[in-house]
Amino acid sequence: MRVLLVEDHVELADTVAEVLRREGMAVDVVHDGADALAHAEVTAYDVIVLDRGLPVLPGDEVCRHLAAARYPGRILMLTAAGTVEDRVDGFALGADDYLPKPFALAELISRIRALARRRGTPIPPVLVRGDLRLDPARRIASRGGRRLPLSPKEFAVLEHLLAADGRVVSAEELLESVWDEHADPFTTTVKVTIRRLRAKLGDPPVIQTVPQAGYRIEP
């Protein structure tokens, strides 16, 4: 899952970003509205977590611009003002969800995951293929009833492949969706992560390499 976090309080942004990354999300962080729009123009984020009180360009203007442009990602607005009128205003601007500050990180994570599931083709809350089962909300992956000790990136790659439902996923798509903007496009990190994931999944193999195309979960 690719997330853009737009928050001008640097310490809060760093804390939230670190928690989301531990949940397997690829997170880019910016601190003003103009930078948020610049990032959104070049990256199709699944979810944009957008503070309303931003410098340079207010969050309301960012949200209005993205809604007018029919941006494909979902927008979760954050604000210190949590009245009903504030929430109504946020939805009127084009936000998909609204969370007042202070908020519980567990609730933020749940809302981001719920919004991501609503983008494009609906994805079931628990992904199952044969004896392989992955529960993103509980961060549990298992095969044949055996829990798999996956790293956050391994979990995210497996989640993306399962969500593709048999479609071939390129290494470039995985890099774009699972890693953040600092990932080197020429890195072998996708190949290395797939190799480690295969070892943990065990036999028979479930991740198929499609030459010159990418990877998919065996039907």
Secondary structure as a PSIPRED ss2 file (coil, helix, strand):
# PSIPRED VFORMAT (PSIPRED V4.0)

   1 M C   1.000  0.000  0.000
   2 R E   0.000  0.000  1.000
   3 V E   0.000  0.000  1.000
   4 L E   0.000  0.000  1.000
   5 L E   0.000  0.000  1.000
   6 V E   0.000  0.000  1.000
   7 E C   1.000  0.000  0.000
   8 D C   1.000  0.000  0.000
   9 H C   1.000  0.000  0.000
  10 V H   0.000  1.000  0.000
  11 E H   0.000  1.000  0.000
  12 L H   0.000  1.000  0.000
  13 A H   0.000  1.000  0.000
  14 D H   0.000  1.000  0.000
  15 T H   0.000  1.000  0.000
  16 V H   0.000  1.000  0.000
  17 A H   0.000  1.000  0.000
  18 E H   0.000  1.000  0.000
  19 V H   0.000  1.000  0.000
  20 L H   0.000  1.000  0.000
  21 R H   0.000  1.000  0.000
  22 R H   0.000  1.000  0.000
  23 E C   1.000  0.000  0.000
  24 G C   1.000  0.000  0.000
  25 M C   1.000  0.000  0.000
  26 A E   0.000  0.000  1.000
  27 V E   0.000  0.000  1.000
  28 D E   0.000  0.000  1.000
  29 V E   0.000  0.000  1.000
  30 V E   0.000  0.000  1.000
  31 H C   1.000  0.000  0.000
  32 D C   1.000  0.000  0.000
  33 G H   0.000  1.000  0.000
  34 A H   0.000  1.000  0.000
  35 D H   0.000  1.000  0.000
  36 A H   0.000  1.000  0.000
  37 L H   0.000  1.000  0.000
  38 A H   0.000  1.000  0.000
  39 H H   0.000  1.000  0.000
  40 A H   0.000  1.000  0.000
  41 E H   0.000  1.000  0.000
  42 V H   0.000  1.000  0.000
  43 T C   1.000  0.000  0.000
  44 A C   1.000  0.000  0.000
  45 Y C   1.000  0.000  0.000
  46 D C   1.000  0.000  0.000
  47 V E   0.000  0.000  1.000
  48 I E   0.000  0.000  1.000
  49 V E   0.000  0.000  1.000
  50 L E   0.000  0.000  1.000
  51 D E   0.000  0.000  1.000
  52 R C   1.000  0.000  0.000
  53 G C   1.000  0.000  0.000
  54 L C   1.000  0.000  0.000
  55 P C   1.000  0.000  0.000
  56 V C   1.000  0.000  0.000
  57 L C   1.000  0.000  0.000
  58 P C   1.000  0.000  0.000
  59 G H   0.000  1.000  0.000
  60 D H   0.000  1.000  0.000
  61 E H   0.000  1.000  0.000
  62 V H   0.000  1.000  0.000
  63 C H   0.000  1.000  0.000
  64 R H   0.000  1.000  0.000
  65 H H   0.000  1.000  0.000
  66 L H   0.000  1.000  0.000
  67 A H   0.000  1.000  0.000
  68 A H   0.000  1.000  0.000
  69 A C   1.000  0.000  0.000
  70 R C   1.000  0.000  0.000
  71 Y C   1.000  0.000  0.000
  72 P C   1.000  0.000  0.000
  73 G C   1.000  0.000  0.000
  74 R E   0.000  0.000  1.000
  75 I E   0.000  0.000  1.000
  76 L E   0.000  0.000  1.000
  77 M E   0.000  0.000  1.000
  78 L E   0.000  0.000  1.000
  79 T E   0.000  0.000  1.000
  80 A C   1.000  0.000  0.000
  81 A C   1.000  0.000  0.000
  82 G C   1.000  0.000  0.000
  83 T C   1.000  0.000  0.000
  84 V H   0.000  1.000  0.000
  85 E H   0.000  1.000  0.000
  86 D H   0.000  1.000  0.000
  87 R H   0.000  1.000  0.000
  88 V H   0.000  1.000  0.000
  89 D H   0.000  1.000  0.000
  90 G H   0.000  1.000  0.000
  91 F H   0.000  1.000  0.000
  92 A H   0.000  1.000  0.000
  93 L H   0.000  1.000  0.000
  94 G C   1.000  0.000  0.000
  95 A C   1.000  0.000  0.000
  96 D C   1.000  0.000  0.000
  97 D E   0.000  0.000  1.000
  98 Y E   0.000  0.000  1.000
  99 L E   0.000  0.000  1.000
 100 P E   0.000  0.000  1.000
 101 K C   1.000  0.000  0.000
 102 P C   1.000  0.000  0.000
 103 F C   1.000  0.000  0.000
 104 A C   1.000  0.000  0.000
 105 L H   0.000  1.000  0.000
 106 A H   0.000  1.000  0.000
 107 E H   0.000  1.000  0.000
 108 L H   0.000  1.000  0.000
 109 I H   0.000  1.000  0.000
 110 S H   0.000  1.000  0.000
 111 R H   0.000  1.000  0.000
 112 I H   0.000  1.000  0.000
 113 R H   0.000  1.000  0.000
 114 A H   0.000  1.000  0.000
 115 L H   0.000  1.000  0.000
 116 A H   0.000  1.000  0.000
 117 R H   0.000  1.000  0.000
 118 R C   1.000  0.000  0.000
 119 R C   1.000  0.000  0.000
 120 G C   1.000  0.000  0.000
 121 T C   1.000  0.000  0.000
 122 P C   1.000  0.000  0.000
 123 I C   1.000  0.000  0.000
 124 P C   1.000  0.000  0.000
 125 P C   1.000  0.000  0.000
 126 V C   1.000  0.000  0.000
 127 L E   0.000  0.000  1.000
 128 V E   0.000  0.000  1.000
 129 R E   0.000  0.000  1.000
 130 G C   1.000  0.000  0.000
 131 D C   1.000  0.000  0.000
 132 L E   0.000  0.000  1.000
 133 R E   0.000  0.000  1.000
 134 L E   0.000  0.000  1.000
 135 D E   0.000  0.000  1.000
 136 P C   1.000  0.000  0.000
 137 A C   1.000  0.000  0.000
 138 R C   1.000  0.000  0.000
 139 R C   1.000  0.000  0.000
 140 I E   0.000  0.000  1.000
 141 A E   0.000  0.000  1.000
 142 S E   0.000  0.000  1.000
 143 R E   0.000  0.000  1.000
 144 G C   1.000  0.000  0.000
 145 G C   1.000  0.000  0.000
 146 R E   0.000  0.000  1.000
 147 R E   0.000  0.000  1.000
 148 L C   1.000  0.000  0.000
 149 P C   1.000  0.000  0.000
 150 L C   1.000  0.000  0.000
 151 S C   1.000  0.000  0.000
 152 P H   0.000  1.000  0.000
 153 K H   0.000  1.000  0.000
 154 E H   0.000  1.000  0.000
 155 F H   0.000  1.000  0.000
 156 A H   0.000  1.000  0.000
 157 V H   0.000  1.000  0.000
 158 L H   0.000  1.000  0.000
 159 E H   0.000  1.000  0.000
 160 H H   0.000  1.000  0.000
 161 L H   0.000  1.000  0.000
 162 L H   0.000  1.000  0.000
 163 A H   0.000  1.000  0.000
 164 A C   1.000  0.000  0.000
 165 D C   1.000  0.000  0.000
 166 G C   1.000  0.000  0.000
 167 R C   1.000  0.000  0.000
 168 V C   1.000  0.000  0.000
 169 V E   0.000  0.000  1.000
 170 S C   1.000  0.000  0.000
 171 A H   0.000  1.000  0.000
 172 E H   0.000  1.000  0.000
 173 E H   0.000  1.000  0.000
 174 L H   0.000  1.000  0.000
 175 L H   0.000  1.000  0.000
 176 E H   0.000  1.000  0.000
 177 S H   0.000  1.000  0.000
 178 V H   0.000  1.000  0.000
 179 W C   1.000  0.000  0.000
 180 D C   1.000  0.000  0.000
 181 E C   1.000  0.000  0.000
 182 H C   1.000  0.000  0.000
 183 A C   1.000  0.000  0.000
 184 D C   1.000  0.000  0.000
 185 P C   1.000  0.000  0.000
 186 F C   1.000  0.000  0.000
 187 T C   1.000  0.000  0.000
 188 T C   1.000  0.000  0.000
 189 T H   0.000  1.000  0.000
 190 V H   0.000  1.000  0.000
 191 K H   0.000  1.000  0.000
 192 V H   0.000  1.000  0.000
 193 T H   0.000  1.000  0.000
 194 I H   0.000  1.000  0.000
 195 R H   0.000  1.000  0.000
 196 R H   0.000  1.000  0.000
 197 L H   0.000  1.000  0.000
 198 R H   0.000  1.000  0.000
 199 A H   0.000  1.000  0.000
 200 K H   0.000  1.000  0.000
 201 L H   0.000  1.000  0.000
 202 G C   1.000  0.000  0.000
 203 D C   1.000  0.000  0.000
 204 P C   1.000  0.000  0.000
 205 P C   1.000  0.000  0.000
 206 V C   1.000  0.000  0.000
 207 I E   0.000  0.000  1.000
 208 Q E   0.000  0.000  1.000
 209 T E   0.000  0.000  1.000
 210 V E   0.000  0.000  1.000
 211 P C   1.000  0.000  0.000
 212 Q C   1.000  0.000  0.000
 213 A C   1.000  0.000  0.000
 214 G E   0.000  0.000  1.000
 215 Y E   0.000  0.000  1.000
 216 R E   0.000  0.000  1.000
 217 I E   0.000  0.000  1.000
 218 E C   1.000  0.000  0.000
 219 P C   1.000  0.000  0.000
